[in-house]
Amino acid sequence: MDTMLHGVVHGKTIELSENTGMPDGTAVQISMKAISPTTATWGEGLRRCAGALADEWTDDDDRILAGIHQDRGQDSRRELAS
């Protein structure tokens, strides 16, 4: 099982931000990489890239998405013959 968790080092102890899901006493292998505080928050990368295409977005893109939204709202089921 490979899992990526975040934590903070306190001397020889690492305080993890979430539960490992492993039983107490399980032997593990640790690979560490220092990260900046801005990337340590879950979802921060998504928040940073949100709006990346804002300068490229056109009215035509809005029209296309509005059409898709409208199509999804319509009932596409057919009646079964009795």
Buried (B, 14 or more C-beta within 10 A) or exposed (E): EEEEEBBEEEEEEEEEEEEEEEEEEEEEEEEEEEEEEEEEEEEEEEEEEEEEEEEEEEEEEEEEEEEEEEEEEEEEEEEEEE
